[in-house]
Amino acid sequence: MKILHIDCSPRIESHSRRLSAAIVARLLVNNPDAGVTRRDLGREPIPHAGPDYATALSSPGALAAGLSNGAVRLSEQLIQEVEAADVLVIGTPMNNFTVPSVLKAWIDQILRIGRTIGSSPTGKKVGLLQDRPVYIGIASGGVFTGDRANQPDFLTPYMTAALGCAGLNTLRFLPLQATAFLDHERLAAARDALLAAVDAAEMGAAHPHYSQ
């Protein structure tokens, strides 16, 4: 089994980092021989799409040139990291109701027509990646889901649509909410409840693609 572990917070001791690390640790309990590939977008952000990459995506001919001149090298590297993983674990804060820009930059590189996104004869987008579990640990200072929700949520629908169009449909959102208001003990209890959901999901999953 191979795990791709992605963090997005610039804070070293952030709630989303603690949550994603706990998710990975919980996966390793049941898969002690699993390998982990680390991509820390918070501490080592990838560049946002530049003119060379945008030009490469503008037409099939430009893409062919981009493949030869290195314009899509980073995109290819990030896509291959996803393809090599059996499970993705993403830890992210909710920034202003949605994903932080470093996570958006990563998504912009892995969503590529003809590589991870195809189209049907009717023009409908078709994901070209093999589906696999994606655990998305979200830390939010407010409450965006459930009966006590008091702010908008553009993060989960965006991630569902964006990753889904590449073929990643088994998304498991683990929201750690109200981090600005809960004390240490209540945060720990909330985190433990989310990890129990990870255990339940793993026990019920077939994971035919795991390469153990």
C-alpha positions as CSV (number, residue, x, y, z in Angstrom):
1,M,0.0,0.0,0.0
2,K,1.2,3.5,-0.8
3,I,0.0,6.7,0.8
4,L,0.3,10.2,-0.7
5,H,0.2,12.6,2.3
6,I,-0.4,16.3,1.5
7,D,-0.5,19.2,3.9
8,C,-1.6,22.7,3.0
9,S,-1.4,24.8,6.2
10,P,1.6,27.3,6.5
11,R,1.4,26.8,10.3
12,I,3.7,24.0,11.5
13,E,1.4,23.2,14.5
14,S,-1.9,23.6,12.8
15,H,-5.0,21.6,13.5
16,S,-5.2,20.3,9.9
17,R,-1.6,19.0,10.1
18,R,-2.4,17.2,13.3
19,L,-5.5,15.7,11.8
20,S,-3.8,14.5,8.6
21,A,-0.9,13.0,10.5
22,A,-3.4,11.2,12.7
23,I,-5.2,9.8,9.7
24,V,-1.9,8.6,8.2
25,A,-0.9,7.0,11.5
26,R,-4.3,5.3,11.7
27,L,-3.9,3.9,8.2
28,L,-0.4,2.6,9.1
29,V,-1.8,0.7,12.0
30,N,-3.6,-1.6,9.6
31,N,-1.0,-1.4,6.9
32,P,2.4,-1.2,8.7
33,D,4.4,-1.9,5.6
34,A,2.8,1.0,3.7
35,G,5.0,3.6,2.1
36,V,4.3,7.3,2.5
37,T,5.1,10.0,-0.1
38,R,5.1,13.5,1.4
39,R,4.0,16.7,-0.4
40,D,4.0,19.7,1.9
41,L,2.3,22.5,0.0
42,G,2.2,24.6,3.1
43,R,5.9,24.7,3.7
44,E,7.0,24.2,0.1
45,P,4.3,25.5,-2.1
46,I,4.3,24.7,-5.8
47,P,4.1,27.7,-8.2
48,H,0.8,28.8,-9.5
49,A,0.3,28.1,-13.2
50,G,2.6,30.3,-15.2
51,P,2.5,31.4,-18.9
52,D,4.4,28.4,-20.3
53,Y,2.0,26.0,-18.6
54,A,-1.1,28.0,-19.7
55,T,0.2,28.1,-23.2
56,A,0.8,24.4,-23.3
57,L,-2.8,23.7,-22.4
58,S,-4.2,26.1,-25.0
59,S,-4.2,23.6,-27.9
60,P,-3.1,20.0,-28.8
61,G,-0.2,21.4,-30.8
62,A,0.9,23.6,-27.9
63,L,0.6,20.6,-25.5
64,A,2.9,18.5,-27.7
65,A,5.4,21.4,-27.5
66,G,4.9,21.7,-23.8
67,L,5.7,18.0,-23.3
68,S,9.0,18.4,-25.1
69,N,10.1,21.8,-23.6
70,G,9.3,21.0,-19.9
71,A,6.3,23.3,-19.5
72,V,4.2,20.4,-18.1
73,R,7.0,18.7,-16.2
74,L,5.6,19.7,-12.7
75,S,2.1,18.7,-13.7
76,E,3.3,15.3,-14.8
77,Q,5.3,14.8,-11.6
78,L,2.3,15.6,-9.5
79,I,0.0,13.4,-11.5
80,Q,2.4,10.5,-11.3
81,E,2.5,10.9,-7.5
82,V,-1.3,10.5,-7.4
83,E,-1.2,7.5,-9.8
84,A,1.4,5.7,-7.6
85,A,-0.7,6.1,-4.5
86,D,-3.4,3.7,-3.3
87,V,-4.7,6.3,-0.8
88,L,-4.5,10.1,-0.6
89,V,-4.6,12.0,2.7
90,I,-5.0,15.7,2.4
91,G,-4.9,18.0,5.4
92,T,-6.2,21.5,4.7
93,P,-7.6,24.5,6.5
94,M,-10.7,26.2,5.3
95,N,-9.7,29.6,4.1
96,N,-12.5,32.1,3.6
97,F,-15.0,29.4,3.0
98,T,-12.9,27.4,0.5
99,V,-9.5,25.8,-0.2
100,P,-6.2,27.7,0.3
101,S,-4.5,28.9,-2.8
102,V,-1.7,26.3,-2.4
103,L,-4.2,23.5,-2.7
104,K,-5.8,25.2,-5.7
105,A,-2.4,25.4,-7.4
106,W,-1.9,21.6,-6.9
107,I,-5.4,20.9,-8.3
108,D,-4.7,23.1,-11.3
109,Q,-1.6,21.0,-12.1
110,I,-3.2,17.6,-11.7
111,L,-6.4,18.4,-13.8
112,R,-5.2,18.2,-17.4
113,I,-7.4,17.5,-20.4
114,G,-6.2,14.4,-22.2
115,R,-4.1,13.2,-19.2
116,T,-6.5,13.0,-16.2
117,I,-9.7,14.3,-17.8
118,G,-11.2,13.0,-21.0
119,S,-14.6,13.6,-22.7
120,S,-17.4,11.3,-23.9
121,P,-18.9,11.5,-27.4
122,T,-21.5,13.9,-25.9
123,G,-18.8,16.2,-24.5
124,K,-19.3,15.1,-20.9
125,K,-16.1,15.1,-18.8
126,V,-14.7,11.7,-18.0
127,G,-12.1,11.0,-15.3
128,L,-9.1,9.1,-16.5
129,L,-7.5,8.3,-13.1
130,Q,-8.4,5.1,-11.4
131,D,-10.5,5.8,-8.3
132,R,-9.0,5.4,-4.9
133,P,-9.9,6.7,-1.4
134,V,-9.1,10.3,-0.7
135,Y,-9.3,11.4,3.0
136,I,-9.6,15.1,3.3
137,G,-9.1,16.4,6.8
138,I,-10.5,19.9,7.1
139,A,-9.8,22.3,10.0
140,S,-12.2,25.2,10.4
141,G,-12.3,27.9,13.0
142,G,-16.1,28.1,12.4
143,V,-18.8,25.6,11.7
144,F,-19.8,24.9,8.1
145,T,-21.6,21.6,8.3
146,G,-24.3,20.0,10.5
147,D,-27.1,21.5,12.5
148,R,-24.9,24.2,13.9
149,A,-23.5,25.4,10.6
150,N,-23.2,29.2,10.5
151,Q,-21.0,29.9,7.5
152,P,-20.9,28.9,3.8
153,D,-19.0,25.8,2.5
154,F,-17.5,26.1,-0.9
155,L,-14.6,23.7,-0.1
156,T,-16.4,20.3,-0.1
157,P,-18.5,20.9,-3.3
158,Y,-15.4,22.3,-5.1
159,M,-13.2,19.3,-4.1
160,T,-15.9,16.9,-5.0
161,A,-16.4,18.4,-8.5
162,A,-12.7,19.0,-9.2
163,L,-11.3,15.6,-8.1
164,G,-14.4,13.9,-9.5
165,C,-13.8,15.1,-13.0
166,A,-10.4,13.4,-12.9
167,G,-11.9,10.1,-11.6
168,L,-11.3,10.5,-7.9
169,N,-14.8,9.9,-6.5
170,T,-14.3,8.1,-3.2
171,L,-13.8,11.3,-1.1
172,R,-14.1,11.1,2.7
173,F,-14.4,14.6,4.3
174,L,-13.3,14.7,7.9
175,P,-14.2,18.2,9.3
176,L,-12.7,19.4,12.5
177,Q,-14.8,22.4,13.2
178,A,-15.0,25.3,15.7
179,T,-11.2,25.1,16.3
180,A,-11.2,28.7,17.4
181,F,-13.7,28.0,20.2
182,L,-12.9,24.4,21.5
183,D,-10.4,23.7,24.2
184,H,-7.7,21.0,23.9
185,E,-9.7,18.2,25.4
186,R,-12.8,18.8,23.2
187,L,-10.6,19.1,20.1
188,A,-8.9,15.8,20.9
189,A,-12.3,14.2,21.4
190,A,-13.6,15.5,18.1
191,R,-10.4,14.3,16.3
192,D,-10.8,10.8,17.9
193,A,-14.4,10.7,16.6
194,L,-13.2,11.5,13.1
195,L,-10.5,8.8,13.3
196,A,-13.1,6.3,14.3
197,A,-14.8,7.1,11.0
198,V,-11.5,6.3,9.2
199,D,-11.4,2.9,10.9
200,A,-15.0,2.2,9.8
201,A,-14.3,3.2,6.2
202,E,-11.2,1.1,6.0
203,M,-12.9,-2.0,7.5
204,G,-15.7,-1.7,4.9
205,A,-13.5,-1.0,1.9
206,A,-12.5,-3.6,-0.6
207,H,-9.5,-1.6,-2.0
208,P,-8.9,-3.8,-5.0
209,H,-6.2,-1.5,-6.2
210,Y,-4.0,-1.8,-3.2
211,S,-0.5,-3.0,-4.0
212,Q,0.6,-4.4,-0.7
